[in-house]
Amino acid sequence: MIDWQDNDAHGQRRRFARRPVQLQAKLQFDAQELSAVTENISPGGAFLRVALPATAQEVVATIGLPHGKDLRVRARVRWRRPNPPGVGIEFETFLQDLSVPA
C-alpha cells in the first residue's frame, strides 16, 4: 500500500510510512560486517545508526525482528547522516527468512 501522505520531519513525502523502532541489525559489505540499530523501518527501507564507510553503497542487511525471525535484504544506501552517524537504505531484494529453530 502506498502512503503518499506520510511526510517526514523535513516535509518530504515517502512512498511508505516509516515507523520508529529499535531493532538489532548487521550490515555486510565488501567482505566486512558491522553491527547497527534501526531508528525506523518501512516496507521499502530503513534508517540504521551505523558508521558505514563512504565506499559502501550496497549492503546485505539482516534485521532482527520480534519472535526470533530475521529480515534479510539486499539494499542500496540512499543517504547518510554524519552526526550521529547513520544511513538510509532502500530495500531492493528480499532474501530468505532466517527463522530461529524452536
Phi and psi restraints in degrees (range 20) as a CNS / XPLOR table:
assign (resid 1 and name C) (resid 2 and name N)
       (resid 2 and name CA) (resid 2 and name C) 1.0 -92.3 20.0 2
assign (resid 2 and name N) (resid 2 and name CA)
       (resid 2 and name C) (resid 3 and name N) 1.0 129.2 20.0 2
assign (resid 2 and name C) (resid 3 and name N)
       (resid 3 and name CA) (resid 3 and name C) 1.0 -116.4 20.0 2
assign (resid 3 and name N) (resid 3 and name CA)
       (resid 3 and name C) (resid 4 and name N) 1.0 83.3 20.0 2
assign (resid 3 and name C) (resid 4 and name N)
       (resid 4 and name CA) (resid 4 and name C) 1.0 -73.0 20.0 2
assign (resid 4 and name N) (resid 4 and name CA)
       (resid 4 and name C) (resid 5 and name N) 1.0 -8.9 20.0 2
assign (resid 4 and name C) (resid 5 and name N)
       (resid 5 and name CA) (resid 5 and name C) 1.0 -91.8 20.0 2
assign (resid 5 and name N) (resid 5 and name CA)
       (resid 5 and name C) (resid 6 and name N) 1.0 2.5 20.0 2
assign (resid 5 and name C) (resid 6 and name N)
       (resid 6 and name CA) (resid 6 and name C) 1.0 -85.0 20.0 2
assign (resid 6 and name N) (resid 6 and name CA)
       (resid 6 and name C) (resid 7 and name N) 1.0 95.7 20.0 2
assign (resid 6 and name C) (resid 7 and name N)
       (resid 7 and name CA) (resid 7 and name C) 1.0 -90.1 20.0 2
assign (resid 7 and name N) (resid 7 and name CA)
       (resid 7 and name C) (resid 8 and name N) 1.0 139.5 20.0 2
assign (resid 7 and name C) (resid 8 and name N)
       (resid 8 and name CA) (resid 8 and name C) 1.0 -85.1 20.0 2
assign (resid 8 and name N) (resid 8 and name CA)
       (resid 8 and name C) (resid 9 and name N) 1.0 -173.4 20.0 2
assign (resid 8 and name C) (resid 9 and name N)
       (resid 9 and name CA) (resid 9 and name C) 1.0 -63.7 20.0 2
assign (resid 9 and name N) (resid 9 and name CA)
       (resid 9 and name C) (resid 10 and name N) 1.0 -20.0 20.0 2
assign (resid 9 and name C) (resid 10 and name N)
       (resid 10 and name CA) (resid 10 and name C) 1.0 -100.5 20.0 2
assign (resid 10 and name N) (resid 10 and name CA)
       (resid 10 and name C) (resid 11 and name N) 1.0 10.0 20.0 2
assign (resid 10 and name C) (resid 11 and name N)
       (resid 11 and name CA) (resid 11 and name C) 1.0 80.1 20.0 2
assign (resid 11 and name N) (resid 11 and name CA)
       (resid 11 and name C) (resid 12 and name N) 1.0 6.2 20.0 2
assign (resid 11 and name C) (resid 12 and name N)
       (resid 12 and name CA) (resid 12 and name C) 1.0 -83.2 20.0 2
assign (resid 12 and name N) (resid 12 and name CA)
       (resid 12 and name C) (resid 13 and name N) 1.0 141.3 20.0 2
assign (resid 12 and name C) (resid 13 and name N)
       (resid 13 and name CA) (resid 13 and name C) 1.0 -86.2 20.0 2
assign (resid 13 and name N) (resid 13 and name CA)
       (resid 13 and name C) (resid 14 and name N) 1.0 141.2 20.0 2
assign (resid 13 and name C) (resid 14 and name N)
       (resid 14 and name CA) (resid 14 and name C) 1.0 -111.8 20.0 2
assign (resid 14 and name N) (resid 14 and name CA)
       (resid 14 and name C) (resid 15 and name N) 1.0 151.1 20.0 2
assign (resid 14 and name C) (resid 15 and name N)
       (resid 15 and name CA) (resid 15 and name C) 1.0 -67.3 20.0 2
assign (resid 15 and name N) (resid 15 and name CA)
       (resid 15 and name C) (resid 16 and name N) 1.0 -39.7 20.0 2
assign (resid 15 and name C) (resid 16 and name N)
       (resid 16 and name CA) (resid 16 and name C) 1.0 -122.7 20.0 2
assign (resid 16 and name N) (resid 16 and name CA)
       (resid 16 and name C) (resid 17 and name N) 1.0 146.7 20.0 2
assign (resid 16 and name C) (resid 17 and name N)
       (resid 17 and name CA) (resid 17 and name C) 1.0 -70.3 20.0 2
assign (resid 17 and name N) (resid 17 and name CA)
       (resid 17 and name C) (resid 18 and name N) 1.0 130.8 20.0 2
assign (resid 17 and name C) (resid 18 and name N)
       (resid 18 and name CA) (resid 18 and name C) 1.0 -96.8 20.0 2
assign (resid 18 and name N) (resid 18 and name CA)
       (resid 18 and name C) (resid 19 and name N) 1.0 143.4 20.0 2
assign (resid 18 and name C) (resid 19 and name N)
       (resid 19 and name CA) (resid 19 and name C) 1.0 -120.7 20.0 2
assign (resid 19 and name N) (resid 19 and name CA)
       (resid 19 and name C) (resid 20 and name N) 1.0 134.8 20.0 2
assign (resid 19 and name C) (resid 20 and name N)
       (resid 20 and name CA) (resid 20 and name C) 1.0 -67.7 20.0 2
assign (resid 20 and name N) (resid 20 and name CA)
       (resid 20 and name C) (resid 21 and name N) 1.0 131.6 20.0 2
assign (resid 20 and name C) (resid 21 and name N)
       (resid 21 and name CA) (resid 21 and name C) 1.0 -164.8 20.0 2
assign (resid 21 and name N) (resid 21 and name CA)
       (resid 21 and name C) (resid 22 and name N) 1.0 141.6 20.0 2
assign (resid 21 and name C) (resid 22 and name N)
       (resid 22 and name CA) (resid 22 and name C) 1.0 -106.9 20.0 2
assign (resid 22 and name N) (resid 22 and name CA)
       (resid 22 and name C) (resid 23 and name N) 1.0 111.9 20.0 2
assign (resid 22 and name C) (resid 23 and name N)
       (resid 23 and name CA) (resid 23 and name C) 1.0 -129.1 20.0 2
assign (resid 23 and name N) (resid 23 and name CA)
       (resid 23 and name C) (resid 24 and name N) 1.0 143.1 20.0 2
assign (resid 23 and name C) (resid 24 and name N)
       (resid 24 and name CA) (resid 24 and name C) 1.0 -70.8 20.0 2
assign (resid 24 and name N) (resid 24 and name CA)
       (resid 24 and name C) (resid 25 and name N) 1.0 141.4 20.0 2
assign (resid 24 and name C) (resid 25 and name N)
       (resid 25 and name CA) (resid 25 and name C) 1.0 -144.4 20.0 2
assign (resid 25 and name N) (resid 25 and name CA)
       (resid 25 and name C) (resid 26 and name N) 1.0 160.0 20.0 2
assign (resid 25 and name C) (resid 26 and name N)
       (resid 26 and name CA) (resid 26 and name C) 1.0 -130.4 20.0 2
assign (resid 26 and name N) (resid 26 and name CA)
       (resid 26 and name C) (resid 27 and name N) 1.0 138.4 20.0 2
assign (resid 26 and name C) (resid 27 and name N)
       (resid 27 and name CA) (resid 27 and name C) 1.0 -116.0 20.0 2
assign (resid 27 and name N) (resid 27 and name CA)
       (resid 27 and name C) (resid 28 and name N) 1.0 130.0 20.0 2
assign (resid 27 and name C) (resid 28 and name N)
       (resid 28 and name CA) (resid 28 and name C) 1.0 -112.0 20.0 2
assign (resid 28 and name N) (resid 28 and name CA)
       (resid 28 and name C) (resid 29 and name N) 1.0 134.0 20.0 2
assign (resid 28 and name C) (resid 29 and name N)
       (resid 29 and name CA) (resid 29 and name C) 1.0 -161.9 20.0 2
assign (resid 29 and name N) (resid 29 and name CA)
       (resid 29 and name C) (resid 30 and name N) 1.0 141.6 20.0 2
assign (resid 29 and name C) (resid 30 and name N)
       (resid 30 and name CA) (resid 30 and name C) 1.0 45.2 20.0 2
assign (resid 30 and name N) (resid 30 and name CA)
       (resid 30 and name C) (resid 31 and name N) 1.0 46.5 20.0 2
assign (resid 30 and name C) (resid 31 and name N)
       (resid 31 and name CA) (resid 31 and name C) 1.0 61.7 20.0 2
assign (resid 31 and name N) (resid 31 and name CA)
       (resid 31 and name C) (resid 32 and name N) 1.0 21.7 20.0 2
assign (resid 31 and name C) (resid 32 and name N)
       (resid 32 and name CA) (resid 32 and name C) 1.0 -120.1 20.0 2
assign (resid 32 and name N) (resid 32 and name CA)
       (resid 32 and name C) (resid 33 and name N) 1.0 162.1 20.0 2
assign (resid 32 and name C) (resid 33 and name N)
       (resid 33 and name CA) (resid 33 and name C) 1.0 -139.8 20.0 2
assign (resid 33 and name N) (resid 33 and name CA)
       (resid 33 and name C) (resid 34 and name N) 1.0 133.9 20.0 2
assign (resid 33 and name C) (resid 34 and name N)
       (resid 34 and name CA) (resid 34 and name C) 1.0 -126.9 20.0 2
assign (resid 34 and name N) (resid 34 and name CA)
       (resid 34 and name C) (resid 35 and name N) 1.0 145.9 20.0 2
assign (resid 34 and name C) (resid 35 and name N)
       (resid 35 and name CA) (resid 35 and name C) 1.0 -84.5 20.0 2
assign (resid 35 and name N) (resid 35 and name CA)
       (resid 35 and name C) (resid 36 and name N) 1.0 148.2 20.0 2
assign (resid 35 and name C) (resid 36 and name N)
       (resid 36 and name CA) (resid 36 and name C) 1.0 -148.1 20.0 2
assign (resid 36 and name N) (resid 36 and name CA)
       (resid 36 and name C) (resid 37 and name N) 1.0 170.4 20.0 2
assign (resid 36 and name C) (resid 37 and name N)
       (resid 37 and name CA) (resid 37 and name C) 1.0 -134.6 20.0 2
assign (resid 37 and name N) (resid 37 and name CA)
       (resid 37 and name C) (resid 38 and name N) 1.0 133.2 20.0 2
assign (resid 37 and name C) (resid 38 and name N)
       (resid 38 and name CA) (resid 38 and name C) 1.0 -73.0 20.0 2
assign (resid 38 and name N) (resid 38 and name CA)
       (resid 38 and name C) (resid 39 and name N) 1.0 147.3 20.0 2
assign (resid 38 and name C) (resid 39 and name N)
       (resid 39 and name CA) (resid 39 and name C) 1.0 -101.3 20.0 2
assign (resid 39 and name N) (resid 39 and name CA)
       (resid 39 and name C) (resid 40 and name N) 1.0 -35.9 20.0 2
assign (resid 39 and name C) (resid 40 and name N)
       (resid 40 and name CA) (resid 40 and name C) 1.0 -155.6 20.0 2
assign (resid 40 and name N) (resid 40 and name CA)
       (resid 40 and name C) (resid 41 and name N) 1.0 163.9 20.0 2
assign (resid 40 and name C) (resid 41 and name N)
       (resid 41 and name CA) (resid 41 and name C) 1.0 -151.6 20.0 2
assign (resid 41 and name N) (resid 41 and name CA)
       (resid 41 and name C) (resid 42 and name N) 1.0 152.2 20.0 2
assign (resid 41 and name C) (resid 42 and name N)
       (resid 42 and name CA) (resid 42 and name C) 1.0 -145.5 20.0 2
assign (resid 42 and name N) (resid 42 and name CA)
       (resid 42 and name C) (resid 43 and name N) 1.0 175.4 20.0 2
assign (resid 42 and name C) (resid 43 and name N)
       (resid 43 and name CA) (resid 43 and name C) 1.0 -62.8 20.0 2
assign (resid 43 and name N) (resid 43 and name CA)
       (resid 43 and name C) (resid 44 and name N) 1.0 -17.9 20.0 2
assign (resid 43 and name C) (resid 44 and name N)
       (resid 44 and name CA) (resid 44 and name C) 1.0 -105.9 20.0 2
assign (resid 44 and name N) (resid 44 and name CA)
       (resid 44 and name C) (resid 45 and name N) 1.0 -10.0 20.0 2
assign (resid 44 and name C) (resid 45 and name N)
       (resid 45 and name CA) (resid 45 and name C) 1.0 174.9 20.0 2
assign (resid 45 and name N) (resid 45 and name CA)
       (resid 45 and name C) (resid 46 and name N) 1.0 -171.2 20.0 2
assign (resid 45 and name C) (resid 46 and name N)
       (resid 46 and name CA) (resid 46 and name C) 1.0 -157.2 20.0 2
assign (resid 46 and name N) (resid 46 and name CA)
       (resid 46 and name C) (resid 47 and name N) 1.0 161.7 20.0 2
assign (resid 46 and name C) (resid 47 and name N)
       (resid 47 and name CA) (resid 47 and name C) 1.0 -112.5 20.0 2
assign (resid 47 and name N) (resid 47 and name CA)
       (resid 47 and name C) (resid 48 and name N) 1.0 129.3 20.0 2
assign (resid 47 and name C) (resid 48 and name N)
       (resid 48 and name CA) (resid 48 and name C) 1.0 -119.0 20.0 2
assign (resid 48 and name N) (resid 48 and name CA)
       (resid 48 and name C) (resid 49 and name N) 1.0 133.6 20.0 2
assign (resid 48 and name C) (resid 49 and name N)
       (resid 49 and name CA) (resid 49 and name C) 1.0 -81.4 20.0 2
assign (resid 49 and name N) (resid 49 and name CA)
       (resid 49 and name C) (resid 50 and name N) 1.0 110.0 20.0 2
assign (resid 49 and name C) (resid 50 and name N)
       (resid 50 and name CA) (resid 50 and name C) 1.0 -167.9 20.0 2
assign (resid 50 and name N) (resid 50 and name CA)
       (resid 50 and name C) (resid 51 and name N) 1.0 147.2 20.0 2
assign (resid 50 and name C) (resid 51 and name N)
       (resid 51 and name CA) (resid 51 and name C) 1.0 -94.5 20.0 2
assign (resid 51 and name N) (resid 51 and name CA)
       (resid 51 and name C) (resid 52 and name N) 1.0 84.8 20.0 2
assign (resid 51 and name C) (resid 52 and name N)
       (resid 52 and name CA) (resid 52 and name C) 1.0 -90.1 20.0 2
assign (resid 52 and name N) (resid 52 and name CA)
       (resid 52 and name C) (resid 53 and name N) 1.0 130.6 20.0 2
assign (resid 52 and name C) (resid 53 and name N)
       (resid 53 and name CA) (resid 53 and name C) 1.0 -56.8 20.0 2
assign (resid 53 and name N) (resid 53 and name CA)
       (resid 53 and name C) (resid 54 and name N) 1.0 147.1 20.0 2
assign (resid 53 and name C) (resid 54 and name N)
       (resid 54 and name CA) (resid 54 and name C) 1.0 -61.2 20.0 2
assign (resid 54 and name N) (resid 54 and name CA)
       (resid 54 and name C) (resid 55 and name N) 1.0 -24.8 20.0 2
assign (resid 54 and name C) (resid 55 and name N)
       (resid 55 and name CA) (resid 55 and name C) 1.0 -73.8 20.0 2
assign (resid 55 and name N) (resid 55 and name CA)
       (resid 55 and name C) (resid 56 and name N) 1.0 -18.4 20.0 2
assign (resid 55 and name C) (resid 56 and name N)
       (resid 56 and name CA) (resid 56 and name C) 1.0 -81.1 20.0 2
assign (resid 56 and name N) (resid 56 and name CA)
       (resid 56 and name C) (resid 57 and name N) 1.0 107.6 20.0 2
assign (resid 56 and name C) (resid 57 and name N)
       (resid 57 and name CA) (resid 57 and name C) 1.0 -108.6 20.0 2
assign (resid 57 and name N) (resid 57 and name CA)
       (resid 57 and name C) (resid 58 and name N) 1.0 -25.4 20.0 2
assign (resid 57 and name C) (resid 58 and name N)
       (resid 58 and name CA) (resid 58 and name C) 1.0 -126.5 20.0 2
assign (resid 58 and name N) (resid 58 and name CA)
       (resid 58 and name C) (resid 59 and name N) 1.0 139.3 20.0 2
assign (resid 58 and name C) (resid 59 and name N)
       (resid 59 and name CA) (resid 59 and name C) 1.0 -138.2 20.0 2
assign (resid 59 and name N) (resid 59 and name CA)
       (resid 59 and name C) (resid 60 and name N) 1.0 161.9 20.0 2
assign (resid 59 and name C) (resid 60 and name N)
       (resid 60 and name CA) (resid 60 and name C) 1.0 -109.1 20.0 2
assign (resid 60 and name N) (resid 60 and name CA)
       (resid 60 and name C) (resid 61 and name N) 1.0 118.5 20.0 2
assign (resid 60 and name C) (resid 61 and name N)
       (resid 61 and name CA) (resid 61 and name C) 1.0 -104.8 20.0 2
assign (resid 61 and name N) (resid 61 and name CA)
       (resid 61 and name C) (resid 62 and name N) 1.0 133.2 20.0 2
assign (resid 61 and name C) (resid 62 and name N)
       (resid 62 and name CA) (resid 62 and name C) 1.0 -116.3 20.0 2
assign (resid 62 and name N) (resid 62 and name CA)
       (resid 62 and name C) (resid 63 and name N) 1.0 114.3 20.0 2
assign (resid 62 and name C) (resid 63 and name N)
       (resid 63 and name CA) (resid 63 and name C) 1.0 -112.8 20.0 2
assign (resid 63 and name N) (resid 63 and name CA)
       (resid 63 and name C) (resid 64 and name N) 1.0 123.2 20.0 2
assign (resid 63 and name C) (resid 64 and name N)
       (resid 64 and name CA) (resid 64 and name C) 1.0 -74.0 20.0 2
assign (resid 64 and name N) (resid 64 and name CA)
       (resid 64 and name C) (resid 65 and name N) 1.0 117.5 20.0 2
assign (resid 64 and name C) (resid 65 and name N)
       (resid 65 and name CA) (resid 65 and name C) 1.0 -98.1 20.0 2
assign (resid 65 and name N) (resid 65 and name CA)
       (resid 65 and name C) (resid 66 and name N) 1.0 162.9 20.0 2
assign (resid 65 and name C) (resid 66 and name N)
       (resid 66 and name CA) (resid 66 and name C) 1.0 -59.6 20.0 2
assign (resid 66 and name N) (resid 66 and name CA)
       (resid 66 and name C) (resid 67 and name N) 1.0 160.4 20.0 2
assign (resid 66 and name C) (resid 67 and name N)
       (resid 67 and name CA) (resid 67 and name C) 1.0 69.0 20.0 2
assign (resid 67 and name N) (resid 67 and name CA)
       (resid 67 and name C) (resid 68 and name N) 1.0 25.4 20.0 2
assign (resid 67 and name C) (resid 68 and name N)
       (resid 68 and name CA) (resid 68 and name C) 1.0 75.4 20.0 2
assign (resid 68 and name N) (resid 68 and name CA)
       (resid 68 and name C) (resid 69 and name N) 1.0 20.0 20.0 2
assign (resid 68 and name C) (resid 69 and name N)
       (resid 69 and name CA) (resid 69 and name C) 1.0 -111.4 20.0 2
assign (resid 69 and name N) (resid 69 and name CA)
       (resid 69 and name C) (resid 70 and name N) 1.0 152.7 20.0 2
assign (resid 69 and name C) (resid 70 and name N)
       (resid 70 and name CA) (resid 70 and name C) 1.0 -118.9 20.0 2
assign (resid 70 and name N) (resid 70 and name CA)
       (resid 70 and name C) (resid 71 and name N) 1.0 143.6 20.0 2
assign (resid 70 and name C) (resid 71 and name N)
       (resid 71 and name CA) (resid 71 and name C) 1.0 -97.7 20.0 2
assign (resid 71 and name N) (resid 71 and name CA)
       (resid 71 and name C) (resid 72 and name N) 1.0 125.0 20.0 2
assign (resid 71 and name C) (resid 72 and name N)
       (resid 72 and name CA) (resid 72 and name C) 1.0 -120.6 20.0 2
assign (resid 72 and name N) (resid 72 and name CA)
       (resid 72 and name C) (resid 73 and name N) 1.0 125.0 20.0 2
assign (resid 72 and name C) (resid 73 and name N)
       (resid 73 and name CA) (resid 73 and name C) 1.0 -147.9 20.0 2
assign (resid 73 and name N) (resid 73 and name CA)
       (resid 73 and name C) (resid 74 and name N) 1.0 142.6 20.0 2
assign (resid 73 and name C) (resid 74 and name N)
       (resid 74 and name CA) (resid 74 and name C) 1.0 -85.8 20.0 2
assign (resid 74 and name N) (resid 74 and name CA)
       (resid 74 and name C) (resid 75 and name N) 1.0 132.5 20.0 2
assign (resid 74 and name C) (resid 75 and name N)
       (resid 75 and name CA) (resid 75 and name C) 1.0 -141.3 20.0 2
assign (resid 75 and name N) (resid 75 and name CA)
       (resid 75 and name C) (resid 76 and name N) 1.0 159.6 20.0 2
assign (resid 75 and name C) (resid 76 and name N)
       (resid 76 and name CA) (resid 76 and name C) 1.0 -113.4 20.0 2
assign (resid 76 and name N) (resid 76 and name CA)
       (resid 76 and name C) (resid 77 and name N) 1.0 136.0 20.0 2
assign (resid 76 and name C) (resid 77 and name N)
       (resid 77 and name CA) (resid 77 and name C) 1.0 -73.4 20.0 2
assign (resid 77 and name N) (resid 77 and name CA)
       (resid 77 and name C) (resid 78 and name N) 1.0 123.5 20.0 2
assign (resid 77 and name C) (resid 78 and name N)
       (resid 78 and name CA) (resid 78 and name C) 1.0 -103.2 20.0 2
assign (resid 78 and name N) (resid 78 and name CA)
       (resid 78 and name C) (resid 79 and name N) 1.0 -29.7 20.0 2
assign (resid 78 and name C) (resid 79 and name N)
       (resid 79 and name CA) (resid 79 and name C) 1.0 -160.0 20.0 2
assign (resid 79 and name N) (resid 79 and name CA)
       (resid 79 and name C) (resid 80 and name N) 1.0 162.4 20.0 2
assign (resid 79 and name C) (resid 80 and name N)
       (resid 80 and name CA) (resid 80 and name C) 1.0 -131.4 20.0 2
assign (resid 80 and name N) (resid 80 and name CA)
       (resid 80 and name C) (resid 81 and name N) 1.0 147.7 20.0 2
assign (resid 80 and name C) (resid 81 and name N)
       (resid 81 and name CA) (resid 81 and name C) 1.0 -117.4 20.0 2
assign (resid 81 and name N) (resid 81 and name CA)
       (resid 81 and name C) (resid 82 and name N) 1.0 128.4 20.0 2
assign (resid 81 and name C) (resid 82 and name N)
       (resid 82 and name CA) (resid 82 and name C) 1.0 -77.7 20.0 2
assign (resid 82 and name N) (resid 82 and name CA)
       (resid 82 and name C) (resid 83 and name N) 1.0 -36.3 20.0 2
assign (resid 82 and name C) (resid 83 and name N)
       (resid 83 and name CA) (resid 83 and name C) 1.0 -149.6 20.0 2
assign (resid 83 and name N) (resid 83 and name CA)
       (resid 83 and name C) (resid 84 and name N) 1.0 115.9 20.0 2
assign (resid 83 and name C) (resid 84 and name N)
       (resid 84 and name CA) (resid 84 and name C) 1.0 -67.8 20.0 2
assign (resid 84 and name N) (resid 84 and name CA)
       (resid 84 and name C) (resid 85 and name N) 1.0 151.1 20.0 2
assign (resid 84 and name C) (resid 85 and name N)
       (resid 85 and name CA) (resid 85 and name C) 1.0 -64.0 20.0 2
assign (resid 85 and name N) (resid 85 and name CA)
       (resid 85 and name C) (resid 86 and name N) 1.0 144.1 20.0 2
assign (resid 85 and name C) (resid 86 and name N)
       (resid 86 and name CA) (resid 86 and name C) 1.0 -175.4 20.0 2
assign (resid 86 and name N) (resid 86 and name CA)
       (resid 86 and name C) (resid 87 and name N) 1.0 168.7 20.0 2
assign (resid 86 and name C) (resid 87 and name N)
       (resid 87 and name CA) (resid 87 and name C) 1.0 -138.2 20.0 2
assign (resid 87 and name N) (resid 87 and name CA)
       (resid 87 and name C) (resid 88 and name N) 1.0 143.4 20.0 2
assign (resid 87 and name C) (resid 88 and name N)
       (resid 88 and name CA) (resid 88 and name C) 1.0 -95.6 20.0 2
assign (resid 88 and name N) (resid 88 and name CA)
       (resid 88 and name C) (resid 89 and name N) 1.0 125.9 20.0 2
assign (resid 88 and name C) (resid 89 and name N)
       (resid 89 and name CA) (resid 89 and name C) 1.0 -117.5 20.0 2
assign (resid 89 and name N) (resid 89 and name CA)
       (resid 89 and name C) (resid 90 and name N) 1.0 146.8 20.0 2
assign (resid 89 and name C) (resid 90 and name N)
       (resid 90 and name CA) (resid 90 and name C) 1.0 -108.1 20.0 2
assign (resid 90 and name N) (resid 90 and name CA)
       (resid 90 and name C) (resid 91 and name N) 1.0 124.5 20.0 2
assign (resid 90 and name C) (resid 91 and name N)
       (resid 91 and name CA) (resid 91 and name C) 1.0 -68.3 20.0 2
assign (resid 91 and name N) (resid 91 and name CA)
       (resid 91 and name C) (resid 92 and name N) 1.0 133.4 20.0 2
assign (resid 91 and name C) (resid 92 and name N)
       (resid 92 and name CA) (resid 92 and name C) 1.0 -111.9 20.0 2
assign (resid 92 and name N) (resid 92 and name CA)
       (resid 92 and name C) (resid 93 and name N) 1.0 -49.8 20.0 2
assign (resid 92 and name C) (resid 93 and name N)
       (resid 93 and name CA) (resid 93 and name C) 1.0 -135.8 20.0 2
assign (resid 93 and name N) (resid 93 and name CA)
       (resid 93 and name C) (resid 94 and name N) 1.0 122.5 20.0 2
assign (resid 93 and name C) (resid 94 and name N)
       (resid 94 and name CA) (resid 94 and name C) 1.0 -81.3 20.0 2
assign (resid 94 and name N) (resid 94 and name CA)
       (resid 94 and name C) (resid 95 and name N) 1.0 129.5 20.0 2
assign (resid 94 and name C) (resid 95 and name N)
       (resid 95 and name CA) (resid 95 and name C) 1.0 -100.9 20.0 2
assign (resid 95 and name N) (resid 95 and name CA)
       (resid 95 and name C) (resid 96 and name N) 1.0 -174.0 20.0 2
assign (resid 95 and name C) (resid 96 and name N)
       (resid 96 and name CA) (resid 96 and name C) 1.0 -58.7 20.0 2
assign (resid 96 and name N) (resid 96 and name CA)
       (resid 96 and name C) (resid 97 and name N) 1.0 150.1 20.0 2
assign (resid 96 and name C) (resid 97 and name N)
       (resid 97 and name CA) (resid 97 and name C) 1.0 -82.3 20.0 2
assign (resid 97 and name N) (resid 97 and name CA)
       (resid 97 and name C) (resid 98 and name N) 1.0 123.9 20.0 2
assign (resid 97 and name C) (resid 98 and name N)
       (resid 98 and name CA) (resid 98 and name C) 1.0 -97.6 20.0 2
assign (resid 98 and name N) (resid 98 and name CA)
       (resid 98 and name C) (resid 99 and name N) 1.0 77.1 20.0 2
assign (resid 98 and name C) (resid 99 and name N)
       (resid 99 and name CA) (resid 99 and name C) 1.0 -70.5 20.0 2
assign (resid 99 and name N) (resid 99 and name CA)
       (resid 99 and name C) (resid 100 and name N) 1.0 141.2 20.0 2
assign (resid 99 and name C) (resid 100 and name N)
       (resid 100 and name CA) (resid 100 and name C) 1.0 -79.9 20.0 2
assign (resid 100 and name N) (resid 100 and name CA)
       (resid 100 and name C) (resid 101 and name N) 1.0 132.0 20.0 2
assign (resid 100 and name C) (resid 101 and name N)
       (resid 101 and name CA) (resid 101 and name C) 1.0 -59.2 20.0 2
assign (resid 101 and name N) (resid 101 and name CA)
       (resid 101 and name C) (resid 102 and name N) 1.0 141.2 20.0 2
